[in-house]
Amino acid sequence: MALSKILNLGLLILFVALQYIENERKLLVEYSVTRGDREILGVLFADFNGSRYFYQTDEIKNRWNEFLEENLSNQKKSFEIGFVSIEHKKNELLSTEFLANKDYVLVKDEIPELQWNITEERKMILGFECRKAKTHFRCADYTAWFASDISISAGPWKITGLPGLILELNNDTVGENFQATKVEYPAKPKKIFNDFKPVTSKLFETFAAFGDAQKSEVKKFKDFLRAQMNLPDDAEVHIEERECY
């Protein structure tokens, strides 16, 4: 065998090996997210560099499959999808948020440094042995079940930081549950999941800035309701607000 053929064969084997290693570092998880009688779907794509989590909003719920099959594959931009991006090197978390039930905005935040209490309690989820862990994030307590056999540290929404993949997550404060229904690991590279960014005209550079804007918009709406109902300025007006961000 000529030297050039040996070199070409060696390069081919190296390329295939590198592709296998690259695929080994990626995963795709589908979640069912329930709260009361409401159910939405979420998709997590993650590797060692970070993750992208997409979830249904009311606007896109009836077109979810179309979004995944057409919108992502054709690299179209959409702002109707819930989105959380985590990039470890930048220590950056980007998420779409609803500003006082009026506009979707993009909020930049740091990746939360969650303090986890990992227990010895275990159970099987989708064929993976998972351990139980508990933490607190902003205004809620969370219980997670994670698979340490999958070494990528990732989870649904903004919850991460465990030595493995979160396959079940419970918001114990508001009764919201994230349950993995499918795990693809290793997953084939899906470039669009890395490139996707929601379209928005408004970006908040810090979570604190978004929080201030949220309070301001809520106050404006309450003032509007008082004026519409001819109530005094100090009258209590209750509107439903999201508990945690």
Secondary structure by P-SEA (a helix, b strand, c coil): ccaaaaaaaaaaaaaaaaaaaaaaacbbbbbbbbcccccbbbbbbbccccbbbbbbccccccaaaaaaacccccccccccbbbbbbbccccbbbbbbbccccbbbbbbbcccccccccccbbbbccccbbbbbbbccccbbbbbbbbccccccccccccccccccccbbbccccbbbbbbcccccccccccccccbbbbbccccccaaaaaaaaaaaaaaaaaaaaaaaccccccbbbbbccccc
